[in-house]
Amino acid sequence: MTTFIVGGTKKTLRMDDRNGIDHSADFIGNTAHGMTIDSEGNYIASADDFAWWERVISEYMAMDEQIAEYTDKYGYDAVDSWLETTHAYDSDLEDMPSRVSAALADLKDAT
């Protein structure tokens, strides 16, 4: 769980995978360049910034679930190869879920 301080209030975000493992700290920590962190490890964020992270994490969790569903159906190698071939991962952080979703829809149409 990752904690933010928004307007003096603590708010938390989780980014759970299918196994219930929370990846929010790694995800945010690897991408939150320039965010201020207090002495307790909380990110200091505006309401807009927190809402952005909340939306992006939700979209990534949905993307990960969609990838898992396609992997279950078509196999890991086919899905991984398709996403690499279509360059679905080559985008800005907030655009990746929609690009991956579109690429997966194309995979479905191609099979």
N, C-alpha and C positions, 0 to 999 in steps of 0.2 A: 504494500500500500504506500502511496506517495501522498505526502501532506503538503498542502498549500495554505498560506495565510492570505486571505482575501478580505480586505477591509477590516482587519483585526480579528476575523473569524477563521478558525481552522476548518478546512474542507479536505476531503480525501478522494483519491481516484485509485481504482484498481484496473488492471489489464490482465484478466485471467484467460489462460488457454483452456483447451478441452480437458486438461488434467487438473484444473483448479489452481494452477501455479500462476502467481501474480508477477507480471513482467513490467509493471508500471515504472519502477525505479530505474531499470535499465533503459527502457524506451525513452522516458523523459530525460534522464541523465545524459544519454548519448545525443540528444537532439536539442536540448534547452540552452543552447549557447547564449550567454549574456543574461540569463535569469539570475536574480539575486537569491542567495540561500542564507538563511539566518544560522545562528550558532547551534540550533537544534536539528539542522538539516531540512527545514521546511522551505519550500519555494515561496517567495513573496510575489504575488501576482495581483493584477487588477481583475475585476469581475469579468471583463471581456477576455483577458488572457486565459482565465480559468475556464470560461465557457468554451473557448477555442480548444483547449486541451481535452476537455470533457467530450466534445464532438469528435475530435480526431481519434481519441482512444476508442470511442464507440464504433467509429467507422473501421478502424483497424481490427477490432475484435470481430466484427461482422465479416471483414475480408478474410481473416484467418479461418473462420468457420466455413466460409464458402470454399476456400482452398482445400480444407480438410474434406468437405463433401465431394468435391471433384476428384481429389486424390483417392477417396474410397471407391469412387465409380470408375475412374480411368487409370489409376495407378500413379504412384509418385513420379516415376521417370517421365511419363507422358505429360503430366501437369507442369512439372518443373521445366522440362524442355520447351513446352509451349510458352510459358511465361518468359523464359529467357529469349526465345526466338522473337516474340512480339515486343520485347523491350518494355513490358508492362511495369517493371520495377524502376525504369529510368524516368523518374519524375520528381517533382517537389513532394515533400512529405505529405502535405494535405491532399495532393492529387492522386497518390498511389492507389488508395482503395478503389476509386472509380475506374482507374485505368486497368487494374487487375480484374475487376468485375466485368468490364467490357471484353477483355481478352478471354476470360473464361466463357463468356457467352459465345464468342467466336469459336472457341474450342468445341463447345456443345454443337454448334451449327456445322462444324467441319467433320464431326464424327457420325 
